[in-house]
Amino acid sequence: MISASITSSPISDHDICVIGSGPAGMVFALEAARRGKRILLLESGSAHPSRLQQALSDADIVNPALHDDMSIAVARQFGGTSNLWAVRCQPFDPIDFEARPGLVDASWPIRYEDIAPYYDRAVDYLTAGANVFRAPIVGVDITDDAIDYTRLERFSRIAAIQKAHLAEIEGSTLIDVRLNSTVVDMTLEQGRIAGLTVADRNGTRRSVPVKTVVMASGGLESTRQLLVLQRKHPELFGGKDGPLGRYYMGHVIGEVADITFATDALDAAYDFYIDGYGSYARRRLIPSDAAQNEHRLLNVSFWPVVPPMADARHKSGLLSMVLFAFAIGPIGRLVIAEAIRKRHIPDDLAIWPHIVNIVRDLPRAVGSLVAFLYRRYIARPPMPGFFIRNAARRYGLSYHAEQSPQPDSRVTLTEEYDRLGVPKLRIDYRFARADAEAVWRAHEHLAGWLERTGAGRLEYRQAPEKTVDAILAIASHGTHQIGTARMAARQEDGVVDENLRCFGIDNLYVASSAVFPTSGQCNPTLSIAAFAVRLAEHLCDKERP
């Protein structure tokens, strides 16, 4: 059942209250309901984007050059941030759970084997085909294993998770969804959350008694709500000097080099394709575990992307046409996420060279554009991204690198309040030079592998000795919100235990990437879903006689 407000109809008795309907909250609610639990699911947004509700996420960003604006980093809407992205899916790697030379202040209280069994269910919930994340390349057999060149990322067939499961949600007698219902306060009594104060769109408040609460409102919003609770109860989570709000991580991303593949087989292997499981997939290049330890690398993945579209020297009429489409905000946002669109459009964009490209290459560009639009908007599943192969087999080399946990990269509460009276966040997001140095070493490692194996070559866009500075100059993130409510074996070191229960509170759990002590090389969504399934199993089994 889906209702438009917390006040639109009476709330029946429920076993678990879930705050947030993004991938974490939705997967948990579905899994727990399938196990017989009655779920109250509170979503701050509505079924469609709402500027009024979205503004509740506004925050004070200390350095806007480093962190995405909250209007594109989060979505207060039914389905959460699954409405913003193509939902890339990769599991964490076993090495992510291990102590490594390049990481300090990072320790998981569980092993990879403790979460691995839940990826099957997570892939199903995210409609991403199958729990298969390697695929050999036909006609290519490279024996040098310093780089894993067969690793896959998968994409959801239906990215917006509420659309993928709408029929089940609407038909369920165990899931009660309340939209436009924002949690503004939690009542803590004798070590338990006794009730929530929930405000509707107009600010009307209602008290909701609860038995068990699962916080699944995104990395930053979940942390914000815990900080609000800590402000009322300063002893929680180690106090103001404790781990809550600290170790804020995302990923170090960007392009500082280009890659040229040596053969057509390799060139074709890194394009989007639909595999035998019915979803889009794409290969990545990832340094081996041995290489990461030997060279003190952070976990990192690489893949080819279209050359810089703003540089008209690519002479591609199609790329110039797409650039103009991206430059028009309402059109560009239909094609890619806003955070990505903005990175393609420089402030000093030169228009005329691109017009020349389009005129010279018009017939072929139009044909390619029609094919792209068909694959993106008509075919099912839709193609999840934009990539064009070229005769030179030369592409930008995108990297997606782990970010090390730093205690001073953090979020805190301000003395400014949103329209419902909740303190706003102050986001002081930071990158460490050591992380950029690790990304540069990873490029060097990949370049050596490409040369040794004859698979291709890597060329920097700047002098090699300036690469670390170039990586730091473009470092910016904010859509992967990791580490601010970290999981730990002891309450001195973290906010939640190995079962995601908040230290010091018997019935409050956090299902969010905020609990991850490390960020790995991959997008966090699939692992968020896996942990949500694991939590549902834990809570349901916990109450069995």
C-alpha positions in Angstrom: 0.0 0.0 0.0 1.3 3.5 -0.9 -0.2 6.6 0.8 0.5 10.2 0.0 1.1 11.3 3.6 1.7 10.1 7.2 -1.6 11.7 8.0 -3.7 10.4 5.1 -4.9 7.2 6.9 -4.4 5.5 10.2 -1.1 3.6 10.7 -1.6 0.0 11.6 0.7 -2.0 13.9 4.0 -2.8 12.4 7.1 -4.8 13.3 9.8 -2.6 11.7 9.8 1.0 10.7 12.1 1.8 7.8 13.2 5.4 7.1 14.0 5.9 3.4 12.8 4.2 0.2 16.0 4.1 -1.8 17.8 0.8 -2.7 18.7 0.1 1.0 15.2 0.8 2.4 13.3 -0.8 -0.5 15.4 -4.0 -0.5 15.1 -4.4 3.2 11.3 -3.8 3.2 10.7 -6.3 0.4 13.0 -8.9 2.0 11.5 -8.5 5.5 8.0 -8.6 4.1 8.7 -11.8 2.2 9.8 -13.2 5.6 6.4 -12.2 7.1 7.3 -8.9 8.8 4.9 -5.9 8.8 6.8 -2.9 7.5 6.1 0.9 7.8 8.2 2.6 5.1 8.6 6.3 5.6 9.8 8.4 2.6 10.5 12.1 2.8 9.8 12.7 -0.9 6.8 12.1 -3.1 6.4 9.9 -6.1 7.8 12.6 -8.3 10.6 15.2 -7.8 9.7 18.0 -5.5 11.8 21.1 -5.0 10.1 21.8 -1.7 11.1 18.4 -0.3 14.4 18.2 -2.0 15.4 21.5 -0.3 15.3 19.6 3.0 18.7 18.1 2.0 20.4 21.5 1.5 23.7 21.7 3.3 26.6 24.0 4.0 29.4 22.6 1.8 32.8 24.0 3.0 34.5 23.5 -0.4 31.9 23.3 -3.3 34.7 22.4 -5.7 35.2 19.1 -3.9 31.7 18.1 -3.2 28.7 17.8 -5.5 25.7 20.1 -4.7 23.1 18.2 -2.7 20.5 18.8 -5.4 22.4 16.2 -7.6 24.0 14.1 -4.8 20.7 12.9 -3.3 17.1 12.5 -4.3 14.2 12.9 -1.8 11.8 10.9 -3.9 10.2 7.5 -3.8 13.0 5.2 -4.8 15.8 7.5 -3.6 18.9 8.0 -5.7 18.0 5.1 -7.9 16.1 7.8 -9.8 19.3 9.5 -10.6 21.7 6.8 -11.9 21.9 3.8 -14.2 22.6 1.7 -11.1 26.0 0.3 -11.7 26.4 -2.9 -9.9 29.6 -4.5 -8.6 30.3 -6.4 -5.4 33.0 -5.5 -3.0 36.3 -7.3 -3.6 37.7 -9.7 -0.9 40.8 -7.4 -0.6 38.5 -4.6 0.5 38.0 -6.5 3.8 41.7 -7.1 4.5 44.3 -5.0 6.2 46.5 -3.3 3.5 49.7 -1.3 3.6 48.0 1.7 1.9 45.2 2.0 4.4 45.1 3.1 8.1 42.1 3.7 10.3 40.1 1.1 8.4 39.1 -2.3 9.7 36.0 -4.3 8.9 34.5 -6.4 11.8 33.3 -9.0 9.2 34.9 -11.0 6.4 34.1 -11.0 2.7 32.6 -14.5 3.2 30.0 -12.9 5.6 28.5 -10.8 2.9 29.2 -12.8 -0.3 26.1 -15.1 0.0 23.8 -12.1 -0.1 24.9 -10.8 -3.5 22.6 -13.2 -5.4 19.5 -11.7 -3.8 20.9 -8.2 -4.2 21.4 -8.6 -7.9 17.8 -9.9 -8.3 16.4 -6.9 -6.4 18.4 -4.5 -8.5 17.3 -6.4 -11.8 21.0 -6.6 -12.8 20.9 -10.1 -14.4 23.1 -12.5 -12.4 25.8 -12.5 -9.8 28.5 -12.9 -12.5 31.2 -10.4 -12.6 33.9 -11.8 -14.9 33.7 -12.6 -18.6 36.6 -13.8 -20.8 37.2 -12.0 -24.1 36.9 -14.2 -27.1 40.2 -14.4 -29.0 42.2 -12.7 -26.2 44.3 -14.7 -23.7 46.8 -12.6 -21.7 48.8 -14.6 -19.2 50.2 -11.7 -17.3 47.8 -11.4 -14.3 49.0 -8.1 -12.9 45.8 -6.6 -14.3 42.4 -8.4 -14.2 41.1 -7.4 -17.7 37.9 -9.6 -17.5 36.1 -7.9 -14.6 32.5 -6.8 -15.2 30.2 -4.1 -14.0 26.5 -4.8 -14.5 23.6 -2.4 -14.9 20.0 -2.6 -13.6 17.4 -3.3 -16.3 15.0 -1.0 -14.4 17.1 1.5 -12.6 14.4 3.2 -10.5 13.9 0.5 -7.8 10.3 1.5 -7.0 9.3 1.0 -10.6 10.9 -2.5 -10.7 8.9 -3.6 -7.6 5.8 -1.4 -7.8 3.3 -4.2 -8.3 4.6 -6.1 -5.3 4.6 -3.0 -3.1 1.1 -1.9 -4.1 -0.3 -5.4 -3.6 1.4 -6.1 -0.3 -0.6 -6.2 2.9 2.6 -6.1 4.9 4.3 -3.0 3.5 2.7 0.4 4.3 4.5 3.2 2.4 4.0 6.8 3.5 5.3 9.4 1.1 6.0 13.1 2.1 6.8 11.8 5.6 10.0 13.2 7.1 11.4 12.0 10.4 12.3 15.1 12.3 13.0 13.6 15.7 13.6 10.3 17.6 12.7 9.6 21.2 15.3 7.6 23.1 14.2 5.9 26.3 16.2 3.4 28.3 18.5 2.5 25.4 15.7 2.1 22.8 14.0 4.3 20.2 10.5 4.5 21.6 9.0 6.7 18.9 9.5 9.0 15.9 8.2 12.4 15.2 7.2 12.6 11.6 6.2 15.7 9.6 4.1 15.8 6.5 4.7 18.1 3.5 2.9 21.0 5.3 4.8 20.5 8.6 2.0 18.8 10.4 3.6 16.4 13.0 2.6 13.0 14.1 4.1 10.7 16.8 4.7 7.2 15.6 5.5 4.5 18.2 8.1 2.0 17.0 9.5 -1.4 17.9 12.5 -1.6 15.6 13.9 1.2 13.3 16.1 0.7 10.2 17.7 4.0 9.1 18.0 3.8 5.3 17.9 7.4 4.3 21.2 7.6 2.4 24.7 8.0 3.7 24.5 11.7 4.6 20.9 11.9 5.7 21.2 8.8 7.9 24.3 10.4 9.5 22.5 13.7 10.0 19.7 12.0 11.8 22.1 10.2 14.1 23.9 13.5 14.7 20.6 15.1 15.7 20.0 12.3 18.2 23.5 12.7 19.5 23.0 16.4 20.0 20.2 15.5 22.4 22.2 12.7 24.0 25.8 13.8 23.9 27.1 10.5 25.3 26.1 8.5 22.2 28.6 7.3 19.6 31.7 8.4 21.5 30.5 12.0 21.9 31.7 14.9 19.7 35.2 13.4 19.3 33.8 10.0 18.4 33.6 8.4 15.0 30.1 9.6 14.0 30.3 11.9 11.0 34.0 11.3 10.5 35.9 9.3 7.8 33.7 10.7 5.0 34.7 8.9 1.7 33.5 8.6 -1.8 35.8 7.8 -4.7 38.7 9.5 -6.5 37.4 9.8 -10.0 38.5 11.5 -13.3 40.6 11.2 -16.4 44.3 12.2 -16.7 45.3 9.9 -19.5 44.1 8.2 -22.7 44.3 4.5 -23.7 44.7 3.0 -27.1 43.9 -0.6 -27.6 46.1 -2.7 -29.9 43.5 -4.9 -31.4 39.9 -4.8 -32.6 39.0 -7.6 -30.2 40.1 -5.6 -27.1 38.5 -2.5 -28.5 35.1 -4.2 -28.9 35.4 -5.9 -25.5 35.1 -2.7 -23.5 31.9 -1.5 -25.1 28.4 -1.9 -23.4 26.8 -5.2 -24.3 23.8 -7.3 -23.2 25.0 -10.6 -21.8 23.2 -13.9 -21.6 21.5 -12.8 -18.4 19.5 -10.1 -20.0 21.2 -7.0 -18.6 23.8 -4.6 -19.8 27.4 -5.3 -18.7 30.8 -3.8 -19.4 34.4 -4.8 -18.6 36.9 -3.0 -16.4 40.6 -3.2 -15.8 41.6 -3.7 -12.2 45.1 -4.3 -10.6 45.5 -7.7 -9.0 45.5 -8.1 -5.3 49.2 -8.9 -5.4 49.9 -5.8 -7.4 47.9 -3.6 -5.0 49.9 -4.9 -2.0 53.2 -4.8 -3.7 52.8 -1.2 -5.1 50.8 0.1 -2.1 47.8 0.8 -4.4 44.3 1.6 -3.2 41.7 -0.5 -5.0 41.0 1.1 -8.4 39.3 0.3 -11.7 39.8 1.7 -15.2 37.7 1.7 -18.3 37.6 3.6 -21.6 35.3 6.5 -22.2 34.7 8.8 -25.1 37.4 11.4 -25.7 36.9 14.8 -24.0 33.8 16.0 -25.9 34.6 19.7 -25.4 37.9 19.3 -27.3 36.8 19.7 -30.9 40.0 18.1 -32.2 38.2 14.7 -32.0 36.5 15.8 -35.3 33.5 13.7 -34.5 30.2 15.3 -35.6 28.3 13.0 -33.2 30.4 13.9 -30.2 29.9 17.6 -31.0 26.1 17.1 -31.3 26.0 15.3 -28.0 28.1 18.0 -26.4 25.5 20.6 -27.4 22.7 18.4 -26.1 24.6 18.0 -22.8 25.1 21.8 -22.6 21.3 22.3 -22.6 20.5 21.3 -19.0 17.0 19.9 -19.4 18.0 17.9 -22.4 21.4 16.7 -21.0 19.7 15.5 -17.8 17.5 13.2 -19.8 20.7 11.4 -21.1 23.0 11.3 -18.1 23.0 12.2 -14.4 23.6 15.9 -13.6 26.8 15.3 -11.7 28.3 13.7 -14.8 26.8 16.2 -17.3 28.5 19.1 -15.5 31.9 17.5 -15.8 31.6 17.5 -19.6 30.7 21.2 -20.0 33.5 23.7 -19.5 32.7 27.3 -18.7 34.8 28.4 -21.7 33.2 26.1 -24.3 34.2 27.1 -27.9 31.2 26.6 -30.1 32.3 27.2 -33.7 34.8 24.3 -34.0 32.0 21.9 -32.9 29.7 23.4 -35.6 32.4 22.7 -38.2 32.6 19.1 -36.9 28.9 18.6 -37.3 28.7 20.1 -40.8 31.6 18.0 -42.0 30.4 14.8 -40.5 26.6 15.3 -40.7 25.3 12.2 -42.5 27.3 9.7 -40.4 26.6 11.7 -37.2 22.9 11.6 -37.8 22.9 7.9 -38.4 24.9 7.2 -35.2 22.7 9.5 -33.2 19.6 7.7 -34.3 21.1 4.4 -33.3 22.1 5.7 -29.9 18.7 7.2 -29.2 17.1 3.9 -30.1 19.3 1.9 -27.8 19.0 4.5 -25.0 15.2 5.3 -25.1 13.3 2.7 -27.1 15.1 -0.7 -26.7 14.6 -2.7 -23.5 16.7 -2.7 -21.4 18.0 0.7 -22.3 21.7 1.3 -22.8 23.0 2.7 -19.5 25.6 5.1 -20.8 27.2 6.9 -23.7 30.1 5.3 -25.6 31.3 5.5 -29.2 34.0 3.3 -30.6 36.4 4.9 -33.1 38.7 3.7 -35.8 41.8 4.8 -33.9 40.8 2.7 -30.9 41.8 5.7 -28.7 39.7 6.7 -25.7 39.8 8.6 -22.5 40.8 6.4 -19.5 38.4 6.8 -16.6 39.5 5.8 -13.1 37.3 5.0 -10.1 39.6 4.7 -7.1 39.1 3.9 -3.5 39.4 6.8 -1.1 41.2 6.3 2.2 39.4 7.1 5.4 40.5 10.4 6.9 39.1 11.5 10.3 39.1 15.2 9.3 36.9 14.5 6.2 33.7 14.8 8.1 30.1 16.1 8.5 28.7 18.0 11.4 25.6 19.9 12.3 25.2 23.6 11.9 23.1 26.1 13.8 21.0 26.6 10.7 17.7 24.7 10.3 15.6 23.5 7.4 11.9 24.5 7.1 10.9 21.6 9.4 13.3 22.6 12.2 16.0 20.0 11.6 19.7 21.2 11.8 21.4 21.3 8.5 24.7 19.5 7.7 28.1 21.1 7.3 30.1 19.0 4.9 33.9 19.3 5.1 34.9 16.7 2.4 38.6 16.2 1.8 41.0 14.4 -0.4 44.4 13.2 0.6 47.5 13.7 -1.6 48.5 10.1 -0.7 45.4 8.8 -2.5 46.2 10.8 -5.6 49.8 9.4 -5.5 48.3 5.9 -5.3 46.1 6.6 -8.3 49.2 7.7 -10.3 51.0 4.6 -9.3 48.1 2.5 -10.5 48.3 4.3 -13.9 52.0 3.5 -14.1 51.2 -0.1 -13.2 48.5 -0.3 -16.0 50.9 1.4 -18.5 53.6 -1.2 -17.8 51.1 -4.1 -18.2 49.7 -2.7 -21.5 53.3 -2.4 -22.9 54.5 -5.8 -21.7 51.4 -7.7 -23.0 51.1 -5.7 -26.3 47.5 -4.9 -25.3 47.8 -1.2 -26.0 49.4 1.9 -24.6 48.7 4.7 -22.1 49.4 8.4 -22.7 49.2 11.1 -20.1 47.4 14.3 -20.8 50.0 16.2 -18.8 53.7 15.7 -18.0 53.9 12.5 -15.9 55.5 14.3 -13.0 52.4 16.6 -12.9 49.9 13.8 -12.8 49.4 13.7 -9.0 48.5 17.5 -9.1 46.2 16.9 -12.0 44.4 14.1 -10.1 43.9 16.4 -7.1 42.8 19.3 -9.3 39.8 17.4 -10.6 39.0 15.4 -7.5 35.4 15.9 -6.7 32.6 13.6 -5.5 29.6 13.5 -3.2 27.2 10.9 -4.7 28.8 7.9 -2.9 28.5 8.7 0.8 30.6 6.3 2.8 32.2 5.9 6.2 30.4 8.5 8.4 28.6 5.8 10.5 31.2 3.1 10.2 30.9 -0.5 11.2 33.3 -1.7 13.9 34.0 -4.5 16.4 34.0 -2.0 19.3 32.0 1.1 20.0 35.2 3.1 20.5 35.9 2.6 16.8 32.5 2.8 15.1 28.8 3.6 15.2 27.3 0.3 14.4 28.3 -3.3 15.1 28.7 -6.2 12.6 24.9 -6.6 12.4 24.4 -2.8 11.7 22.9 -2.1 15.2 23.8 1.2 16.6 26.1 0.9 19.7 24.2 1.9 22.8 20.7 1.6 21.2 19.1 -1.8 21.2 16.6 -1.3 18.3 18.2 1.2 15.9 19.9 -0.2 12.8 21.6 1.6 9.8 21.3 0.2 6.3 23.5 2.6 4.3 26.9 2.9 2.7 27.7 5.2 5.7 28.5 2.0 7.6 31.3 0.8 5.2 34.8 1.3 6.7 36.4 1.3 3.2 35.0 2.4 -0.1 36.6 -0.1 -2.5 36.9 0.5 -6.3 33.2 0.0 -7.1 29.9 1.9 -6.8 28.3 1.0 -3.4 24.7 0.3 -4.5 25.0 -3.5 -4.9 26.7 -3.9 -1.6 24.1 -1.6 0.1 21.4 -4.0 -1.2 23.4 -7.1 -0.1 23.7 -5.7 3.4 20.0 -4.8 3.5 19.2 -8.4 2.7 21.6 -9.6 5.4 20.0 -7.3 7.9 16.5 -8.5 7.1 17.6 -12.0 7.6 19.3 -11.1 10.9 16.3 -9.3 12.3 13.8 -11.9 11.2 15.8 -14.8 12.5 16.5 -12.9 15.7 12.9 -12.9 16.6 12.3 -16.6 15.9 11.7 -18.8 19.0 
